[in-house]
Each structure stands twice: as C-alpha cells, then as structure tokens.
Amino acid sequence: MSERPHEDMYFHGSGISLRFGGVAALSEVGFQVRRNSLQAIIGPNGAGKTSLFNVITGFYRMDEGDVRLDGDLISGLPPHLVARHGIVRTFQNLEIFTNMTVIENVLTGGHLRVGYGPLDFFFRTPRFFREERKLRELAKECLDFVGLFERRDLPAGQLPFGSQRLLEIARALAAEPKALLLDEPAAGLNMKETAALGELIRRIIDRGITVVMVEHDMNLVMRISDRIMVLNSGRVIADGTPAEVRENPTVIAAYLGEEE
C-alpha cells in the first residue's frame, strides 16, 4: 500500500484506515485514479464507500494513510481546504437550498473561488463587483451545461427531483474542481434520467475533470466507468476494468452474500 503511484496516477490514496471505536470502517484502502477518467466505487451496503468519500473530503479524519491530488497532500485538511485544493463532492442525500433560487444555489459553490476579501465585501469595492460578475457568468455557464439555464430564477424547491440532482452537480462544477466525487448520483432517478446522467458525467470528464463515483446502479456503472474498485467490509476486494470486475468471482460472492 505504500508503494509510489505510477506517474500518470493523478488522484490517489494509500493505506487508508478508519475506525469507530473498535469497529474498522476502512482497512488499508488504496486507490489510484488516472487524470480525466471515471473511477467507480461499488460494494454491498455497509462496505465503506461513503466513509471513504468522507475521509477523502475531510469530513472524517482517517486514522492512517494519505490522499494526494496532483502531488498535493490532502490528508488531514478540513473540508473547505480540501475543496480549495480541487476536490469537490455531491451527497447521497440532496443538499440544496430549497428557499434560494436555482442560480443562487450555484453561486454558493462558486464563492469558494472568488478573489475578494472581507473588506471588499463590506465596502463593496470595484474588485467585489468585478468578481461577482465573473461568478454569475460562471454560474450561468454551469447551469447551461447541465440543462437548467432556463430555470435559473426559479426557487430550487420547485424543481423536480431529477433536476435537483443536476442542480447539485452544477453547484459542484461552479467550484471548478479538479476531481469531482459523486455519491450515488443516480439515486431516485428513472431510466431516462439515469441515461442522461451518464452522458453528462462523460461530458464532465471531457472538460478535463476527473470523476470518482459511488453508485449502486450497475447498468450505469458498467456502461460509463473506465475502472471500478470494489469494497467489502471496508477492504478493497477488486479493482479493474468493468469487464474484469463483472467476471471476478470474489465480487460475485460478495454481492450474492448480501442478497442471501
């Protein structure tokens, strides 16, 4: 787990362990993600997938291990500094501000990148207005990218569930991430919405953003992923191409065991 990652491994972690009391949620987990690729993370319920996301993004402090993005050490940083380094996430449960408009939700994501300080905000300096104009244009671009531009002035709570999922992704894109972590983005979507989501994720990668996705929809995972890592009981039991993972007997046993 401590070996040096290959030079094209843009986003990687090694030896990640996380314990809650005497219970090991993650044990010596390592991952390696190539630049501009889609790494899926799958596994039975309780396998440690969301715990891994929480460790990577600073919501949980790992007991051992490290995480690096483009050479920068991320381990131990609080969530806002992890995001400033370029790792941005969405959540399994929707986390949007229903009392704000669609574009206001996206603006909250972009404020991570504004170039003005507290004094500029308080005194409404030219820099403040210049940065706010740039941010609003970025927010419009992100909404157009996910197909919500025409609904930008609606209260976010009025959007149907599938569109709220897209809004969450648009807000994450406004933070201009290097790596985007999607936690079950297809949860609650119908087949048509899931198919459109798959196309959107591949377009995100085409923009030069590396994507790591936790997802239970195996059709989506197998169709759009470059590689798949499988967790079970907090440990990596497989890592390979979709074809390799599909035929892996250890993976099949883990899923069959859950069903039993």
N, C-alpha and C positions, 0 to 999 in steps of 0.2 A: 504493500500500500504506500510505501514511502518513496517508491522509485520516481525519478524525474519524468514528467509527462513529455510526450513527443512534442516537437516544436510547433506542430500545427494544432495542438490542443489549446484552444483559446480560453476555455472556461472549464475549470477542473477543481476537484476536491479529493482529499485523501485522508484515510484513517478517521473518518467522522464517526464519533460515538456520542450518544446522548442517553442519559439515564434519568429516570424519575424515581427517586428513592432507590430501591433495589431492583427496579424494572428497567431493562435495557430497551429503549425505543429504537436506537440505531447502534449497530455494532460494526466498526471498521468499514464504513461505507466509503467507497471511492467512485468518482465519475469523471469522465473526460469527454468534453463536447467540442467538436470542431467548429471553427468560425463559420457563420452563415449556414447552419444546419439545424435540423429539428431532432432533438433527443426526447423521446417519450419515456416516462417512468410509469410502470404499471405494477400491479400486485394485488393480492386479495385485500379485503378490508382489514385495517389494522396493521398493514405491512410496514408502515413508517413513511409513506410517501409525503404526506403533508408535513410531518415532523421534519423531514429533510428540507422541504421548502422553507419552513420556519427557521431552521438553523442557517441556511444559506443567506436569508434576508435579514437576519439579526433579531428576529422575534424570540428565538430560543438561543441560549448560549451553549454551544457544544462543550462537552467535557474533554474531548480530544479531537485532533485533526485540524485541517486547514482548508480554506477555499480561496481560490485565486481567479481573477478575471483579467485577461490580457497582461499578466505579470504582476498585477497589484494584489496584495494580500487583503482579503475582505474579512477574514475570521475575526470575531470579537467586536466588530463595529456595530453601533446601533443602527436601526432600520433606515433612518434618514441619511446617514453617511453611506450605507450600502447602496442606497438609491443614487446618491451623488456620484458614486463610482460607476454607475451604469447598470445596476441590477434592479429591475422593477418587476412587480408581480401583480397578478389578479388573485381573487379569492374564490374558494369553493362556493361560499355564500355571497350573494351580491352585496357589494359595499358601495352603493351610490347614495348621493344626497338627493332624496326624492323631493325636498322642498326648494331645490335650486333648479334653474333651467339646464337644459342639456349642455349648452356651451359653457355655462358656469362650472359644471362638473368637470369638464375637460380642462378649464383654466386652472383648477386646483392642482391638477397633475403637472401642468407646465410651470407653475410658480417655483418648482424645485430648481429651475434653470434661469430664473430672472437675474439680471445683472445689476440690480439696485439694492441699496441697504435700507435700514430702518429710517434714517434721516431723509432719504429720498422719498420714502413713502409718506412720512409725516409732513414734509414741506411741499410735497407734490412738485418735485423738481423736473426740469426737462428730461433728465435721464429716466425718471419714473414713467412719464408719459410715452417716451420712446420705447422703453422695454415692454410696456403694457400693450402698445400697438403691435409689436412683434409677436407677443404672446397670443394675442387674439387672432392674428393671421395664422399662427401655428395651430391653434385650436380649430379654426375653420378647416384647415388642410386635413387634420386628423379626422374630423367628422366627415369630410367628403370622402376620405379614404375608406371608412367603414360603412358609408352609405347613409349617414344620418344628418347630412348638411341641411337638408330642407326642414328638419325638425329641431334645429339648433335653439330656437327660442321657446320651445315647449317646456313645461315643467317635466323634469325627468321621471317623476312618478306616474305620468300619463303614458309613458312608452310601454308597449307590450314587453313581456319578459325577454323574448329573444333580442329585442332592440336594446334593452338594458344591458344585456351581456355585451353587445357591440359597443355600447357607451363606455363600459368599464375598460374595454380594450383601447378605445380611443383615448381615454384619460391616461392610460399607461403609456401610450405612444407619445403623448404630449411631453412626457418627461425625457424623451429622446434616449431611450435605453440602448445599451449595447447588447444586453441579454434580457429577454422577456420571459418570465416564468408564469405559465398559465396553469391554474389549479382547477381542473375539471371544467374547462370552458364550455363543453357540450352538455353539461348537466341541465336538464329541463328543456332542452331544445327538441323540436320534432326533426324528422328525417331531412326535410328540405332545408331547414335552418342549419342542421349539422353539416350538410354537404356544402352550403355556402360558407360556413365557418372554416372548413378545411381549405377552401380556396383562399379565404382571407389570410389564414396563417401562412400559407405558402407565399402569398404576396408580401407579407411582412418580412419573411426571410429574404425575398428578392430585394428588399430595401436595405439589406445589409445588417439585419438584426438577427442574432442567434436566439433560438427559441427552445425552451425546455418545458415540457407539458406533462402534467399528471392527468390521466384520463382513463375512464372505465369503458368508454365506447370503443370496443376492439376493432370494429369496422373502420372507424376514423383513424385510430392509431396505426393499423396495418397499412392503410391507404396513403398516409401523408408523411409518416416518420422516416427519417434517414437511419436512425438506430433506436433501439429500445433497451432500456435497463429494467430488470425485474427485481423487485424487492419482496421478501417474505420474512416475516418476524424480525424486521429490522436489519436484514442482511441481503446483500446482492447475491442472487442465485443464477442470474444470467445477464448477458449483455451482448447484443449483436444486431444484425440486420433483422427486419421484420420476418423474413423467411427463416432465418436461423432460430429466432425466438419461437416462432409458430410451431416448429418441429422439436423443440427442446423438451425431453421427457421430464426434466425436473420442473419446468414451468407448468407443463400439463398436470403433473401430480399436485402442484401447489394449488392450482385452480380447482381441480377435482376434489381435493381435500376440503376446500372451503365450501363447495357445494354439498358435500356429504354432511 
